[in-house]
Amino acid sequence: MATKPKKVNLTSSNLSEEKLQELRRILPEVFSESKIDWDRLKTVLGDQIDPRIEKFGLSWAGKSSAIQSVLVPSVATLRPDEKESVDFDTTENLFIEGDNLEVLKLLQKAYFEKIKAIYIDPPYNTGSDFVYKDDFKSPVKGYLEQTGQITDEGQRLQTNKETNGRYHSDWLSMMYPRLKLAWNLLRDDGMIFVSIDDHEVHHLRLVMDEVFGEENYINAFLWVNNLKGRQISGSGAAKTYEHVLAYAKKIENVGIFEMAVEKLKALMPASYKGFNYEAESDEGGDFVVKNELYNTNSAFNEETRPNLVFNIHYNFKTKEVKFSSINESANFPGFVKIPPKQNNDGRHKFHAWRWSKDKISNELSDLKFVENGEGAKIYTKIRAYLSTALKDIITDITTSNGASDLKELYDGAKYFDYPKPVDLIKIFISQMEDDGIALDFFAGSGTTAHAVMALNAEDKGTRKFVLVQLPEALDKDSEAFKAGFKTIADLAIDRIRRANKKLAGNGFKVFKLGESNYPENNFDFDPDKSDEENKKAFDVYLAKAKQASLFDAENGLDVVYENILKEGFSLNAKVVEQKVAKNKMYVVTDGERSLLVCLDKRVEPETIKELTGREYKDRMFICIDKALDDTGKANLGLNLELKTI
Ligand SMILES: C[S@@+](CC[C@H](N)C(=O)[O-])C[C@H]1O[C@@H](n2cnc3c(N)ncnc32)[C@H](O)[C@@H]1O
């Protein structure tokens, strides 16, 4: 009998299920009939459970729904917009138009622990700005409605007024799930920076303590942005500053240079003997190279395997690494030869060996030079750092710098109120050295993308950005609207395009949040009907929807990208259209993973034959369920990971 192929994933990752699995792995004894038995949990954890009713913490109306909303998977999708993009096929930068809660959920798999720095500038909740209202029941519909994409009438978002009885609660409920999802995306040497002013700074600090852990608090920077002072409601004093709160994912991975050196010394085994080298420049010092990068297998050495071990040469200025055969005495101008380590037997030396060449290049390519103040100099890899030049009061950048950065791209026209200055965001983004991904999910006019490109232009870095912005309708009386921009997202895309041109950036891909291509995801349950009635209506709907030709050539790529997202491939995966035997396929390659998608109505016998070949062994193949008969499914299922739509 043919085994039934798996269905494609219809939603983004199910975080609640993943958490339960984790708990089941650590504490299997607390589960009873696949549910958590609270009493057993209490017994197992004993004193760790705080029985007191009064506890320290921040609470607000709607907090538990906000926490739960994190766990509801997204059924939405992201549709590529090649026309709006620049260098779609080669760039690794992303601009995503959409509500950031849904988008962050869709990015959970592909960007899990991949983001090095997050900068956000959320609405400050001043009483006159817009705070997005999450519709937990039907988020995508709520999104399309709030952004006027259903009614066609560009509707402006609701202002969160101070007179609203849940003024702070609504803001916190909006922020909490987004911060939580962002936390998942940060690498363990990543940092987050959040701009905020007096209206919510005290609450934000407590929420951040809860989401990131108070031990991971780095600093509250003061940005003195307006020396003349600005009146804000309810405040007697004219405000000259706002805040940027900084937290680490794991504080132990972040330090300032000196701290890092101390840490490094503490970590170094007592027996550690670095070596001094005489560089052409005056940068002499100890050189730390991880032992495992050397060939520690004494059976393979320069005598027994001369072709497998290599000399390492390193250029401190360009950070380039070169290798040379141990049989020749190669010297490259500007490069220092790193001496091999002595083996324990004192005879053979450890060299770089063939299989660690890539690792060595990686390890050496982002070495930092540090000085411990006592004359000792160490080259090491510090995973994340805050520059000692970074003061916690930032005084030389003003609000008007932000306005001029944007105006400069538009011949002086003013299209956005209070964009952040490029230089301000550069300070925070530059803490992530010269590569890594920066994320901003309250992108506004796109300043963070501009800052990333400006930094790369300065130091030839390869930082990338991911920006998310709501298509918030622009005021019809605004200059931006009159210039032809309908939404803030439109303006941001145009601004990034201009900055990209000016700074010779690497382009960016545009995606837009939209309804799923899968009919299952687009059925609306009617809460006034019984479950039974809803189920019937769903079956009828599904049968009809499946009959209609859903996946026509026009939106083929959209379906491919929905699979890319939901199977956890990167949005930067390469997608190539090609023919395999008699069918059209989309071949998706993401590093070592690959995926084949065929949306033809029928997968032809010749194609099935081809796909059962060795070349396709164990690759994931997705096609429409009806495109294969049972025999076809059985044959393919033996060779490939078959999933059907
Ligand atoms: C203070 S502005 C950011 C300005 C930005 N830093 C700049 O320099 O241009 C905040 C932005 O977040 C956007 N926003 C608010 N709620 C959002 C949501 N749910 N999803 C995505 N963007 C949102 C707003 O449209 C607004 O443009």
The ligand as a Gaussian input file, in Angstrom:
#p B3LYP/6-31G(d) Opt

LIG

0 1
 C        8.798000      56.207000      14.752000
 S        8.546000      55.508000      13.217000
 C       10.127000      54.917000      12.761000
 C       10.956000      55.949000      12.063000
 C       12.275000      55.419000      11.545000
 N       13.190000      55.097000      12.588000
 C       12.919000      56.414000      10.611000
 O       14.045000      56.834000      10.852000
 O       12.294000      56.781000       9.610000
 C        7.674000      54.036000      13.594000
 C        7.139000      53.329000      12.365000
 O        6.648000      52.054000      12.749000
 C        5.576000      51.743000      11.878000
 N        4.740000      50.721000      12.497000
 C        3.851000      50.862000      13.505000
 N        3.242000      49.698000      13.775000
 C        3.764000      48.780000      12.928000
 C        3.533000      47.388000      12.707000
 N        2.634000      46.724000      13.403000
 N        4.244000      46.769000      11.760000
 C        5.172000      47.446000      11.030000
 N        5.420000      48.762000      11.172000
 C        4.735000      49.426000      12.121000
 C        4.853000      53.047000      11.678000
 O        4.165000      53.033000      10.458000
 C        5.979000      54.065000      11.716000
 O        6.345000      54.446000      10.430000

